[in-house]
């Protein structure tokens, strides 16, 4: 119930997040030829949606005009673009839903090039994208590392509990029938025959004792405790921008040993911003206002006419890709030109193969009058080009100076060095140039082999950057200190990826990032080296080769969606607990396959459906917070297991030995139910509020196959459990202690002595809870950070005292006087100094003994 309620509340938050994502607006033709911005969720069948370069297709439909290049990798995994063109009249092939149909477009695809209008046929869950999301939202039954460990632990404890119950029942009957009858079988048989009612009562008592042991020993409250601990921390994480969709996902995050993380939007802000402009004479400018007017006007015209983005009346930049929007924002202010001053004759849009775009424009005389140095044709036309410097710079033979005049460009060496230096800082550089000649292929939509014209005139070079999040380096350092290997995955080229990796401190040394080469496949390299690989390189390697270099891998550049799933599978096969981030539909398979999938809040709905955790602010530091809380939760669960197992051991020994000491029920059945409540529900609430301390990120992650109960835990359970048992036996059998209590009327109705023992047992286990919550000798360490613990411990003491006066025959209690309370409390406090001795002597001795045993060392 607790787990269901918590997941329901977080699912409500998740659906609210999805609602926010659906507020993305699209350009739609409604009410004639006017374009209206409509929210994605409000698009309906029959709408006409304008598709332009860089936009995502919002629904399934048919192209009715225009021509576009579509990337359907989110649906098919294939990175190759497909040409989509208008369907013929009376076209009836839509309902075949063939993604390769040249007339159909599907939700989740991206327009790489061109412009077209689509007629919407299907929206929401009826689209291919929607059906994929529904499939991914189906229940995932893969067991988490914690679930596997707890299952084994519960089975073992239950098995011991059942064996103990049978043993206690048999031993009690043996005492009643054999020991109490002079160890004679003849007398025992006579006892059964002569007193069948008493013998039957003994058998019932043995059965009750067995049931008590099962109730006490079997950890039936363990699943509820896990749900309570996880639920308490889920609400804390939500305030830290971490939405946990699956309860066990957050605990598993604490065990992550390798984390594959996207660069764009996670390590960086995901928003490109113009950072500088370099003229042909190597002068640098930070803003358009700093550039001389003549050169600024030429730059404004060139960028406006070669951009797929546009400015609306309110100055908002719409359409295009992130690079286009960044460059347009650089010139989109007071010095931008009126669109009506130029007539676009032809265009070649940018793609990643030819790495440039070209726009053939006819300018009006007024523009030429203001910019007399522009090199135009006889019909006042000019070609503006924009693209990668390595493609366009070698073709530049002149450049525009600050006054707009053309000067010959005799050497590009200085510019190349400047570009190389800028690129090494992680800044993306784009060259802007003009020409009189347009590529002879004309409108080349889909043609990836267009050659740019010769004799270009350089306008300048614009640098745009996706700034690194300030918290990324700190978060990366936290992961490294916590023994987590972080692997950055990006579609960028290797040089940019290396720059970002160095800036965030992804490698141990700023100079230790090395590219892959053939002799590294033999994996004989120094472990201090950090590898940078590309998708092409890992696809040339076998799984075993990748597994051998995986500990050194830091960056994967030019990555494909299939690379992520492959890396997850290989890492898991090598014993890693794997975390994976993603934001696209094409990431869904890897997110689902990983032990913990982190989806970005700004990402695709399908990715968020596939993920265990949604990072609402897309921030890498939020992922480290999730890992930190996961480690805190795992520690809370282990503390609870120590506390519960200690009480289990002590109560089992007491119930087992009680009849041999003259007490059939040292603790009554109702009293044991209260003990059970203390060690289950109340303990879960107390330890569930333990703080997520930063020092938890200074230890290595818990291996997948490591038992949940470690050496330290065993010493605490056995030592304190036996100490409580011995002290309890001493309490019950010592005549001096019994004489200290007032005589009572009957054991059935309750005596001060048995009441005192009941209070002593609750008090000593409650004091032991202070020992359990910290490994420090100072049992009050950080106690103020967990108010739940303070409140629960105080509540147990208050309720226990109340029970003694108001429990009556139901709880077999009577009120105690002051001196009796002092004895009970004083003896219960002995557990604290004893545990300090355990931490000081027993734990180091056991660990040293285990190390000697492991290494085979023998004392002389």
Order of alpha helices (4+ residues) and beta strands (2+ residues): alpha-beta-beta-beta-beta-alpha-beta-beta-beta-alpha-alpha-alpha-alpha-alpha-beta-alpha-beta-beta-beta-alpha-beta-beta-alpha-beta-beta-alpha-beta-alpha-beta-beta-alpha-beta-beta-alpha-beta-alpha-beta-beta-alpha-alpha-beta-alpha-beta-alpha-beta-alpha-beta-alpha-alpha-alpha-alpha-alpha-alpha-alpha-alpha-alpha-alpha-alpha
